[in-house]
């Protein structure tokens, strides 16, 4: 995003010429006074985008804080790698709801003009939140991949200690990458070319590296879920060959088809929210963006916040064990805090045995009869069923 400094009349004229698709004014290459040249939203666009932020921001914070609180209050869930990764995802999305909403509204709606260090610190917080969110999604996908491909050795391969080390490595790398501009890797020319036209003070090379890193993470997520679906398809085919065709009363939708539907929903939301934003960033690295494209990017970037709002519904609140823990915790809170501590300490241990703290994807062996008798409708339940079927063969 380059900067420019021009009178109001020429600024309006240049903006109109760009929006109409004509050749940009040469004034675009001049220096930018403050950060005004990056504040390109019209009033109607401010209202629409501000409404999205004001609605999605608090909602994202509350639901992710709820997930984090339930896992933290339930001792058995804290012992499981699957829920550690979900906790990391919830924490990253809480950061996204705070950093993105406040910095985005301050900049685009309230026109707050920060200095380079203050702006880069805020931008680093946003980058850290979204990078941590995508990284946690990758760890969740890898956890489910190990669960179905290493079903018999899952507890040995992915221990709680290894899960914590993976989270430590993830967040260390995330913090380092996110605050590189604040530590010195910024545009050498201030606000003029070849700086980004989407983010002040950001060097094109840093932006290209970050986008490439996120694309690699998303590709690994897609690959992990594709392997999960392939393995589920092979397992269903082998089980059908061993058991023969199901009778009419026993017929039900195959596991791999249900899994494909669930994974398709997850991937559709993830790609739909991230692909437009990353596409604009890649375009910013290679070409000079117009004001129309800058405004379109501002809208697309709010979709990343929407993705953070949807993540708890896809990865956490659809898990039956977490819902059970939530209902018990809410019941305890309604009876009083003192009762809650005794009740959770006793009943949670019965429902979520500590002896099975490393069981696959948030399901213990003691829940096998219920898991087999009902149709799983989440990735965790489907993968848990897959593990049980494979260990019985």
ABEGO torsion letter per residue (X at the ends): XBBBBBBAAAAAAAAAAAAAGBBBBAAAABBBBEAAAABABBAAAAAAAAAAAAAAAAAAAAAAAAAAAAAAABAAAAABAAAAAAAAAAAAAAAAAAAAAAAAAAAAAAGBBBBAAAAAAAAAAAAAAAAAAAAAAAAAAAAAAAAAABAAAAAAABBAAAAAAAAAAAAAAAAAAAAAAAAGBBBAAEABOABBAABBGBBAAAAAAAAAAAAAAAAAAAAAAAAAAAAAAAAAAAAAAAAEBBBAAABBBBAAAAAAAAAAAAAAAAAAAAAAAAAAAAAAAABBBBAAAAAAAAAAAAAAAAAAAAAAAAAAAABAAAAAAAAAAAAAAAAEAAAAAAAAAAAAAAABBAAAAABBGGBBAAAAAAAAABBBABAAAAAAAAAAAAAAX
